[in-house]
Amino acid sequence: MMKERFIRIFLIIIMLVPYIIKPIDVYAKEAETLRELRQQLKKLEQEKYATDNSKKQTQAQIQANRNSVYKANQEIEQAEKDIVVANNEIEASNIKIEETTAETKELLKYTQIMQGSSAYIEYVSGASSMTEMIMRLAAVEQITEYNQEKLIELEELIAYNEQLKIDLKKKEEDLKVKIVNYEQKASIFCF
């Protein structure tokens, strides 16, 4: 019995040896020195550090691009508001030009009537005293100055309106360029 038991144990050991020796053999071939393992660990840590830095930089760049797109959208909205304000100013200027033009036409019509019939001269010469004549001359001067001021105001208003139109056209062109640029940036950096 002992012999049988011995044989059984021996057979079990023989059967287990390949399982024990084979992994040891594999580990022996792959086994490296502690120094090599530390070098590999250090190399892997450096790679991880570089990857983490790259990831942080990429995330920072993504955030910067998002901020850039956000600012661009704000600029576009502001430009659109500026365009609306400029259009309103142009409309208001056009109305004021029409009113001033109508008033100026009436004044010019009155002035032509006065000049054609020598009404100014008759008005001034119809004074009964020197004081009244001076007052009438002053009144004629005031009317003439008022006419000139209205004409100058009309010319300035027309020039201002034209400048507004030029500025508006430039803003619209700038806005179109910004929109195209920002759309290109947004399409490149959208993830």
C-alpha positions as a LaTeX table, in Angstrom:
\begin{tabular}{lrrr}
\hline
Residue & $x$ (\AA) & $y$ (\AA) & $z$ (\AA) \\
\hline
Met1 & 0.00 & 0.00 & 0.00 \\
Met2 & 2.70 & 2.20 & 0.72 \\
Lys3 & 4.15 & 1.43 & $-2.57$ \\
Glu4 & 0.92 & 2.31 & $-4.28$ \\
Arg5 & 0.68 & 5.49 & $-2.38$ \\
Phe6 & 4.22 & 6.37 & $-3.25$ \\
Ile7 & 3.50 & 5.65 & $-6.91$ \\
Arg8 & 0.42 & 7.84 & $-6.83$ \\
Ile9 & 2.26 & 10.73 & $-5.23$ \\
Phe10 & 5.11 & 10.29 & $-7.65$ \\
Leu11 & 2.69 & 10.34 & $-10.60$ \\
Ile12 & 0.97 & 13.45 & $-9.25$ \\
Ile13 & 4.30 & 15.19 & $-8.85$ \\
Ile14 & 5.34 & 14.20 & $-12.34$ \\
Met15 & 2.09 & 15.57 & $-13.67$ \\
Leu16 & 2.45 & 18.85 & $-11.75$ \\
Val17 & 6.09 & 19.45 & $-12.62$ \\
Pro18 & 5.38 & 20.71 & $-16.12$ \\
Tyr19 & 2.91 & 23.21 & $-14.72$ \\
Ile20 & 5.43 & 24.45 & $-12.21$ \\
Ile21 & 8.59 & 24.29 & $-14.35$ \\
Lys22 & 7.05 & 25.74 & $-17.48$ \\
Pro23 & 6.01 & 29.08 & $-15.88$ \\
Ile24 & 9.35 & 29.34 & $-14.13$ \\
Asp25 & 11.04 & 28.70 & $-17.44$ \\
Val26 & 8.90 & 31.38 & $-19.11$ \\
Tyr27 & 9.58 & 33.86 & $-16.32$ \\
Ala28 & 13.26 & 33.04 & $-16.46$ \\
Lys29 & 13.38 & 33.93 & $-20.14$ \\
Glu30 & 11.39 & 37.14 & $-19.60$ \\
Ala31 & 12.95 & 37.97 & $-16.30$ \\
Glu32 & 14.91 & 41.18 & $-16.29$ \\
Thr33 & 17.03 & 42.78 & $-13.75$ \\
Leu34 & 15.55 & 45.17 & $-11.26$ \\
Arg35 & 17.46 & 48.01 & $-12.90$ \\
Glu36 & 15.85 & 47.28 & $-16.28$ \\
Leu37 & 12.41 & 47.17 & $-14.68$ \\
Arg38 & 13.02 & 50.54 & $-13.01$ \\
Gln39 & 14.19 & 52.02 & $-16.30$ \\
Gln40 & 11.06 & 50.75 & $-18.01$ \\
Leu41 & 8.92 & 52.18 & $-15.21$ \\
Lys42 & 10.66 & 55.54 & $-15.49$ \\
Lys43 & 10.20 & 55.52 & $-19.26$ \\
Leu44 & 6.51 & 54.70 & $-18.91$ \\
Glu45 & 6.07 & 57.44 & $-16.31$ \\
Gln46 & 7.70 & 59.95 & $-18.68$ \\
Glu47 & 5.43 & 58.85 & $-21.51$ \\
Lys48 & 2.39 & 59.21 & $-19.24$ \\
Tyr49 & 3.56 & 62.67 & $-18.15$ \\
Ala50 & 4.04 & 63.73 & $-21.79$ \\
Thr51 & 0.62 & 62.35 & $-22.71$ \\
Asp52 & $-1.02$ & 64.15 & $-19.79$ \\
Asn53 & 0.66 & 67.42 & $-20.79$ \\
Ser54 & $-0.42$ & 66.97 & $-24.37$ \\
Lys55 & $-3.96$ & 66.29 & $-23.21$ \\
Lys56 & $-3.95$ & 69.42 & $-21.03$ \\
Gln57 & $-2.60$ & 71.52 & $-23.90$ \\
Thr58 & $-5.22$ & 70.13 & $-26.25$ \\
Gln59 & $-7.97$ & 70.85 & $-23.75$ \\
Ala60 & $-6.61$ & 74.37 & $-23.22$ \\
Gln61 & $-6.52$ & 74.89 & $-26.98$ \\
Ile62 & $-10.08$ & 73.60 & $-27.32$ \\
Gln63 & $-11.21$ & 75.99 & $-24.58$ \\
Ala64 & $-9.33$ & 78.88 & $-26.20$ \\
Asn65 & $-11.00$ & 78.08 & $-29.52$ \\
Arg66 & $-14.41$ & 77.94 & $-27.85$ \\
Asn67 & $-13.72$ & 81.32 & $-26.25$ \\
Ser68 & $-12.64$ & 82.67 & $-29.62$ \\
Val69 & $-15.84$ & 81.45 & $-31.26$ \\
Tyr70 & $-17.89$ & 82.91 & $-28.39$ \\
Lys71 & $-16.16$ & 86.29 & $-28.76$ \\
Ala72 & $-16.67$ & 86.13 & $-32.50$ \\
Asn73 & $-20.38$ & 85.54 & $-32.02$ \\
Gln74 & $-20.52$ & 88.51 & $-29.65$ \\
Glu75 & $-18.68$ & 90.69 & $-32.18$ \\
Ile76 & $-21.08$ & 89.59 & $-34.90$ \\
Glu77 & $-24.09$ & 90.39 & $-32.71$ \\
Gln78 & $-22.61$ & 93.81 & $-31.85$ \\
Ala79 & $-21.89$ & 94.54 & $-35.50$ \\
Glu80 & $-25.47$ & 93.62 & $-36.40$ \\
Lys81 & $-26.73$ & 95.98 & $-33.68$ \\
Asp82 & $-24.42$ & 98.72 & $-34.99$ \\
Ile83 & $-25.80$ & 98.18 & $-38.48$ \\
Val84 & $-29.37$ & 98.52 & $-37.21$ \\
Val85 & $-28.43$ & 101.73 & $-35.35$ \\
Ala86 & $-26.71$ & 103.12 & $-38.45$ \\
Asn87 & $-29.74$ & 102.29 & $-40.60$ \\
Asn88 & $-32.00$ & 104.07 & $-38.10$ \\
Glu89 & $-29.69$ & 107.11 & $-38.11$ \\
Ile90 & $-29.73$ & 107.15 & $-41.91$ \\
Glu91 & $-33.53$ & 107.04 & $-41.93$ \\
Ala92 & $-33.70$ & 109.84 & $-39.34$ \\
Ser93 & $-31.19$ & 111.87 & $-41.36$ \\
Asn94 & $-33.19$ & 111.34 & $-44.53$ \\
Ile95 & $-36.34$ & 112.62 & $-42.81$ \\
Lys96 & $-34.44$ & 115.61 & $-41.41$ \\
Ile97 & $-32.95$ & 116.29 & $-44.88$ \\
Glu98 & $-36.42$ & 116.22 & $-46.42$ \\
Glu99 & $-37.76$ & 118.62 & $-43.77$ \\
Thr100 & $-34.79$ & 120.96 & $-44.07$ \\
Thr101 & $-34.96$ & 120.83 & $-47.85$ \\
Ala102 & $-38.64$ & 121.77 & $-47.81$ \\
Glu103 & $-37.99$ & 124.62 & $-45.36$ \\
Thr104 & $-35.03$ & 125.82 & $-47.40$ \\
Lys105 & $-37.08$ & 125.77 & $-50.60$ \\
Glu106 & $-39.71$ & 127.95 & $-48.91$ \\
Leu107 & $-37.04$ & 130.34 & $-47.68$ \\
Leu108 & $-35.40$ & 130.47 & $-51.12$ \\
Lys109 & $-38.77$ & 131.08 & $-52.73$ \\
Tyr110 & $-39.44$ & 133.94 & $-50.30$ \\
Thr111 & $-35.92$ & 135.30 & $-50.85$ \\
Gln112 & $-36.32$ & 135.23 & $-54.63$ \\
Ile113 & $-39.63$ & 137.05 & $-54.35$ \\
Met114 & $-38.04$ & 139.62 & $-52.09$ \\
Gln115 & $-35.03$ & 140.06 & $-54.36$ \\
Gly116 & $-37.02$ & 140.12 & $-57.56$ \\
Ser117 & $-39.29$ & 142.95 & $-56.44$ \\
Ser118 & $-36.67$ & 144.73 & $-54.40$ \\
Ala119 & $-38.80$ & 144.03 & $-51.33$ \\
Tyr120 & $-35.77$ & 144.27 & $-49.04$ \\
Ile121 & $-34.96$ & 147.71 & $-50.30$ \\
Glu122 & $-38.58$ & 148.81 & $-50.07$ \\
Tyr123 & $-38.84$ & 147.31 & $-46.59$ \\
Val124 & $-35.71$ & 149.07 & $-45.36$ \\
Ser125 & $-36.43$ & 152.35 & $-47.15$ \\
Gly126 & $-40.00$ & 152.37 & $-45.85$ \\
Ala127 & $-38.74$ & 153.16 & $-42.38$ \\
Ser128 & $-40.00$ & 156.37 & $-40.84$ \\
Ser129 & $-36.93$ & 156.97 & $-38.69$ \\
Met130 & $-33.27$ & 156.12 & $-38.60$ \\
Thr131 & $-33.77$ & 153.73 & $-35.67$ \\
Glu132 & $-36.53$ & 151.88 & $-37.50$ \\
Met133 & $-34.32$ & 151.66 & $-40.59$ \\
Ile134 & $-31.47$ & 150.15 & $-38.53$ \\
Met135 & $-33.90$ & 147.66 & $-36.98$ \\
Arg136 & $-35.23$ & 146.73 & $-40.41$ \\
Leu137 & $-31.68$ & 146.27 & $-41.74$ \\
Ala138 & $-30.91$ & 144.02 & $-38.76$ \\
Ala139 & $-34.05$ & 141.97 & $-39.46$ \\
Val140 & $-33.02$ & 141.54 & $-43.12$ \\
Glu141 & $-29.54$ & 140.47 & $-41.99$ \\
Gln142 & $-31.03$ & 137.94 & $-39.58$ \\
Ile143 & $-33.23$ & 136.49 & $-42.33$ \\
Thr144 & $-30.23$ & 136.24 & $-44.64$ \\
Glu145 & $-28.08$ & 134.62 & $-41.94$ \\
Tyr146 & $-30.87$ & 132.18 & $-41.11$ \\
Asn147 & $-31.12$ & 131.21 & $-44.79$ \\
Gln148 & $-27.38$ & 130.66 & $-44.98$ \\
Glu149 & $-27.33$ & 128.65 & $-41.73$ \\
Lys150 & $-30.14$ & 126.43 & $-42.99$ \\
Leu151 & $-28.30$ & 125.82 & $-46.25$ \\
Ile152 & $-25.08$ & 124.96 & $-44.37$ \\
Glu153 & $-27.04$ & 122.70 & $-41.99$ \\
Leu154 & $-28.60$ & 120.94 & $-44.96$ \\
Glu155 & $-25.23$ & 120.43 & $-46.63$ \\
Glu156 & $-23.71$ & 119.08 & $-43.37$ \\
Leu157 & $-26.66$ & 116.77 & $-42.85$ \\
Ile158 & $-26.36$ & 115.41 & $-46.38$ \\
Ala159 & $-22.59$ & 114.89 & $-45.92$ \\
Tyr160 & $-23.19$ & 113.16 & $-42.56$ \\
Asn161 & $-25.81$ & 110.92 & $-44.13$ \\
Glu162 & $-23.46$ & 109.97 & $-46.96$ \\
Gln163 & $-20.70$ & 109.19 & $-44.46$ \\
Leu164 & $-23.12$ & 107.01 & $-42.47$ \\
Lys165 & $-23.93$ & 105.09 & $-45.64$ \\
Ile166 & $-20.22$ & 104.57 & $-46.35$ \\
Asp167 & $-19.57$ & 103.47 & $-42.75$ \\
Leu168 & $-22.55$ & 101.13 & $-42.87$ \\
Lys169 & $-21.35$ & 99.50 & $-46.07$ \\
Lys170 & $-17.87$ & 99.04 & $-44.54$ \\
Lys171 & $-19.35$ & 97.49 & $-41.37$ \\
Glu172 & $-21.43$ & 95.09 & $-43.44$ \\
Glu173 & $-18.36$ & 94.03 & $-45.44$ \\
Asp174 & $-16.30$ & 93.63 & $-42.25$ \\
Leu175 & $-19.10$ & 91.61 & $-40.71$ \\
Lys176 & $-19.25$ & 89.28 & $-43.71$ \\
Val177 & $-15.47$ & 88.74 & $-43.54$ \\
Lys178 & $-15.63$ & 88.06 & $-39.78$ \\
Ile179 & $-18.46$ & 85.59 & $-40.21$ \\
Val180 & $-16.54$ & 83.68 & $-42.88$ \\
Asn181 & $-13.35$ & 83.65 & $-40.76$ \\
Tyr182 & $-15.13$ & 82.52 & $-37.63$ \\
Glu183 & $-17.06$ & 79.84 & $-39.47$ \\
Gln184 & $-13.75$ & 78.50 & $-40.81$ \\
Lys185 & $-12.23$ & 78.54 & $-37.32$ \\
Ala186 & $-15.29$ & 76.90 & $-35.83$ \\
Ser187 & $-15.32$ & 74.13 & $-38.43$ \\
Ile188 & $-11.63$ & 73.39 & $-37.84$ \\
Phe189 & $-11.80$ & 73.24 & $-34.06$ \\
Cys190 & $-15.19$ & 71.64 & $-33.45$ \\
Phe191 & $-14.82$ & 68.26 & $-31.89$ \\
\hline
\end{tabular}
